[in-house]
């Protein structure tokens, strides 16, 4: 990976490194983060239409708090709709991999549905290869080499992995392309399946019903709008909600708070380093 293909930027106390050029795998984005100002991270995990994998390579483990308790993880993956998880860390250096459910189905070695919305330790999924990858990342002096290691690791897993059912993958892509404004009957017709069959197969592989997936895609767009200071009424209209009350119900269902409270939380992290990643 050539040095001129990396894009480096600063976000407050964070160094952020993004590979340039075409993505190695469709539906996968890799970003490097280093806390250069001892800012630390303390955040609640918002549901979003992608799974997020984090590999640390220095500093302390990330502290993950869920309803089941607290544990330290050096590698983790957050499902599509983690229930109230909170992540804290100091002196964090990590590589974050954001994956569509279609890509995650092959790369994780388990269907996104099997995560059941949880934050899971990567060692539980990948075993010794996960530890070996992080150890090799820690020995790299350059971001170029570190990101190349991650790319190669993911490529090997992709080559040997099963694929999500084509009809389910196409339905997910349609939901995202139409920004959540899609009828389940139309998705089923496009697959040549009954509504019941699509509902069953989609839920078994993605972990959400098609309707819930469409809601999540709309919610994600709403979060992005609210984080820029867009008002609730304008957000509701631009993101495909029937009205402001509809937006209010969905935000409360996914985030456990009102749009105004969520917008306030987002604005307290103006750099937005982690907000759209986890």
N, C-alpha and C positions, 0 to 999 in steps of 0.2 A: 504494500500500500504506500504510494508515494506521498511525501510530506505535503505537496501542494494539493492533495486531494482531501486534506483535513481542513475543517473550518473550526477555528478557535474563537471563542467569545467569552466575555465576562458577564456574569449576572450577579451583581453585588459581590459577595465574598466567594462566589463559586467560579471555578474554571469549567467551561463546557466545551466538549470536543465532539464534533459531528463529522462522520465520513462524507466526503463529497462524491459526486458521480452517481451512477445507477446503483440501486440496492442489489445486494447479492441474492436475497430471497424475497419474493413477493410477499407483502404483508408483514415485513419485518423491518424495524428501525432500531439502530444501535447508537447509543449516545454515551459518552464518557463524562463523569463528573468528579471533581476534586474540590473539597472544602479547603480553600487556601486561607481563609480568614477566621477559622474556628467558629463559624456561624452555627454549625450543628443543624440537625433537622428534627422537627417535631411536628408530625402531621397525621391527620386522619385520612384513611384511604377512601376515596370516592369511587363509586361504581363507574365504569367506563367501558366502551365497546372494544376493549382490547385487554389482553393479559400482559402483565408486566413482570419481567424477570430481572432480578438484581444480583450481581456478582460483586462482592466487595473484594478488595485486594490490599488492604492496609487499614490500620486503625482498629477500633473496637468493633465487635459484632453489632448488628442492628438489633435493637430491642423491639420486639413485636408484641403488642398487647391486644388480646382478643378476649371474648367472653370466657374462653377456656384458661386464661391466665397469661403469664408473661414468659417469653423465652428469647434467648439470643440466637440470631441467625446470621451467618456470613453469606449465605446465598438463599434467595427466596423467590417465590412466584406468587403474585396476587391474582386471583380469579376475576371474573367479569364483575361480580357484585359482592365484594367482601363485606361482611356484616360488622360495621363498627370497629374495624381494626385500626390501631394506631401504631405508628412507627417512629422511633426516636434513634438518634445516633449522633456521635461526635467524631470529628476528624475523619469524615467519610470520604473514601475514595472508591469509586465503583464504576462498573459498566452496566448500563440499563438496556434491556432488550424489550421493545414493545412489539407485541405480536397480535395479529388478528386471530380469532378462534380457529380459522382454517389453517393458518401456519402453526399455531400452538398444538393442534391435534397431532401433527407429525413430529414437531420438535420436542414436545414435553415427554412423549412416551406414554401419555394417558390422555383421554378425552377431556376437554375443558369441563364437561359435565361432572367428571369424577372429582374435581376439586371442590365442588359444592359451594362455590363462592368464598372459599377460605384463603388465607395466606399460608402457604405451605413451604417447608424447608426444601430447597433444591436437592439436598443430600438424600432426602427421603425418596426422591424421584430418580436421581441420576447416580447415586452412590459414589464410589471412589472417583469416577471421571470428573465429577463436579469439583471435588477437593483438588484434584490434580490440575485442573484448568485454572483455578484461582491461585494456586501456588505458582504456576508458570507466569500468570499475569503479574504477580508481585515482583518477579525477577526482571521484568521488562523495564528498560530505562525510558522508552519512548511510547507515546500513545499509539503511533503507527503499528508498532509490533504487538501491543496489547490488543488492539481492535482486530488485527489480522488473526490473532489466536482465536478470538471469539468467533470471527467469521468462519474460519476453518472448522472449528468445533461444530458449529451449527450446520455447516454444509455436510459434514460427515453424518450427522444425525438425520438430516433431511434425505440423504441418498438411501439410507437403510430403513426409512420409516414408512408406515402405511399412510394412505391419504384419506381425508374426509370424503364421504360419499358425495359424488359430483352434484347431485341435486340439492343436497344440504348446503354445500359450498356456494352454489349459484344463488340460492335463496338468501344466504347471508350477504353476498355481494350486492344483490338487488336492494336489500334493506338499507345498506350503507349508501349506495348510489342514490337512492331516492330519499335519503335523509330521514328515514323512519316513516315516511308518508306512503305506506303501502298496505294493501289489504291481503290478508292471509289467503283468501280464496284465489286471488290473482297469482300469488306465489305458487300455490298448489297447481293451478292450471298450467303455469309455465313449465312445471316439472312433469306434468302428465300424471300427477298423483292425486289421490283424494286429500281433502283437508285433514282428515284424521291421520292418514299415513305421514303427511308432511309434519304435522304437529308432533307425532310420536318420534320420528327419526331425527328431526331437528333438535328436539329437547334432549334426546339421548346423547347426541354428539356435542351440541353447543352448550347445553346446561341451562338454557332459557327457552321458553316457548317462543315461537315467531312473534307473537304479539308483544311479549315482554322485551324481546330483542329490539323491536321497533321503538318501543318506549325508551329503552336505554340509549339508542342512537339520538333520539330527539333530546333527551336529557343532557347528553354530552354536549350537544350544540348549545343548549341553553346555558350550561355552566360556562362555556367559553364566552358567550355574549355577556352574561352577568359579570364575569371577571373583568371585562373592559369598561364597566360602568353603565352598560345599556340597561334601561329601566325594565321592570317586569312586564309592563304592557307591551312594549316594543319587542321584547324578547319572545313573549308568547306568540305574537303575530308572525315574527320572522322565522320562528322555529316550528311552526305547524301545529300549535296548540289551538283548540277551539276558542279558548278565551283565557283570561288571566287566572281564573279559578282552576282551570285545567292544568296550567303550569304549576300552580301552587300545590295541587294534589300530587303531581308527579315528583316535584322537588322534595316534598315531605316524605314520599314513599322511598325515594332513593337516598336522600341525604339526611333525613330525619329532622329537617328544619325548614323554615320559610325561605323563599327566594331572597328576601332582604337580608336575612342572617347569613345565608350562604355567600351572597355578594360581599358582605362585610368581611367574612373570613378570607375570601379570595384576595381582597384588596389589602389585607394585612401582610400578604406575601407579594409585594409588587414585582419582585424579580421573576416570580413564577417558575422557578427552577424545577420544583417537584410537582407543582399542581397538575400539569397535564401529563406527567409521566406515571405517577402512581395513583 
